[in-house]
Amino acid sequence: MPKGVPLTVPDDGLTTRQRRNAPVLGVHTGDGKGKSTAAFGMAMRAWNAGMDVAVFQFVKSAKWRVGEETALRALGEVHVTTGAGGPVSWFKMGSGWSWLRANDSDGDDHAEAARAGWREIARRLAEQEHDFYVLDEFTYPLDWGWVDVDEVVETLRGRPGRQHVIITGRRAPAQLIEAADLVTEMVKVRHPMDAGRKGQKGIEW
Amino acid sequence: MPKGVPLTVPDDGLTTRQRRNAPVLGVHTGDGKGKSTAAFGMAMRAWNAGMDVAVFQFVKSAKWRVGEETALRALGEVHVTTGAGGPVSWFKMGSGWSWLRANDSDGDDHAEAARAGWREIARRLAEQEHDFYVLDEFTYPLDWGWVDVDEVVETLRGRPGRQHVIITGRRAPAQLIEAADLVTEMVKVRHPMDAGRKGQKGIEW
């Protein structure tokens, strides 16, 4: 898509440059495909812009997102060896929350694991550790009441510097949508599983 | 998303394995963000699965998709140097249709350039040159009548082997949607440009 021209110029006291450089809070929601995939595509762009990219995967799954993880980690390795792009970090919920000490194990308590993930993200945001955050499937612990939506929105609104955050998942809470700059709803029109197909490597994961 | 369980098992005479391995024709359409970005995210997955990935960009743009192109080309280079993943090819319309001979220049005739691109894609599909094709913004030359929709649909339906094709862009023609296995509509809920922001590197391109 070509670089857009704003429809209106807001009366917000900011210069064009200040608005342009404003950090983005994005939400990809809806029942269709592509919510996470588009977020990882954005992470590729952010990598290319030299940003420090961090992915946090909520919701345990047998398949996780091995394709995207392997590809983005490979890009992180390209950064380490050649200096191109930016660094990439990838954290999976539970045992993958690698900052936890061994005796902090969150075991099978998924609600506590989700809260531990959010606490760490909030700490990193406060310390501006990364430039581009993907909070993959983070809407679910919000929807299930495991993590407090109002606290998340307050932390995101008040985050310092220029940190971009993309949150994916179905049923994004209204307060989060209200706070976001960029909201896209992915709507399912047709899906192979409707025709009795199962997922396949390289397409579904 | 976890690997899904089909809702119904169709009476199509295929085994589960045959259905699972069926090549996918995907369409990302709608006015929202993420159509191309999700396609490039899928390309990362395909790369990780060792597929031969080819991107064809229709519609000239000052910015193209430099972030995604650089990142996917870097992954292609990882394949060349380490054997991980698969090869990546990237073609831009016009001068970027590198298979054209110098005296075949399609100059400023965008309709002819689009047709030349489609002819080449049809040839590659017939010869099974790649495993995963992204036809980025290909809906526009279809919508504008530059490339014949019925011929495209017939070629895609009859493509041999196991070649996945993802087509992006607004206003996907009805015949294409009808022929597709996977159709997602990206719906704009809110976009920073609504608030008078211009695009920024690493986010918009």
Interface residues (C-beta under 8 A of the other chain):
Chain A: M1 P2 K3 G4 V5 P6 L7 T8 V9 P10 D12 T16 R19 R20 N21 A22 V24 V27 H28 T29 G30 G32 K33 G34 K35 S36 T37 A38 A39 F40 G41 M42 M44 R45 A46 W47 N48 A49 G50 M51 S61 A62 K63 V66 G67 E68 T70 A71 L72 A74 L75 E77 V78 A84 G85 D131 F132 H164 I177 A180 D181 L182 V183 T184 E185 M186 V187 K188 V189 R190 H191 P192 M193 D194 A195 G196 R197 K198 G199 Q200 K201 G202 I203 E204 W205
Chain B: M1 P2 K3 G4 V5 P6 L7 T8 V9 P10 D12 T16 R19 R20 N21 A22 V24 V27 H28 T29 G30 G32 K33 G34 K35 S36 T37 A38 A39 F40 G41 M42 M44 R45 A46 W47 N48 A49 G50 M51 S61 A62 K63 R65 V66 G67 E68 T70 A71 L72 A74 L75 E77 V78 A84 G85 D131 F132 H164 I177 A180 D181 L182 V183 T184 E185 M186 V187 K188 V189 R190 H191 P192 M193 D194 A195 G196 R197 K198 G199 Q200 K201 G202 I203 E204 W205
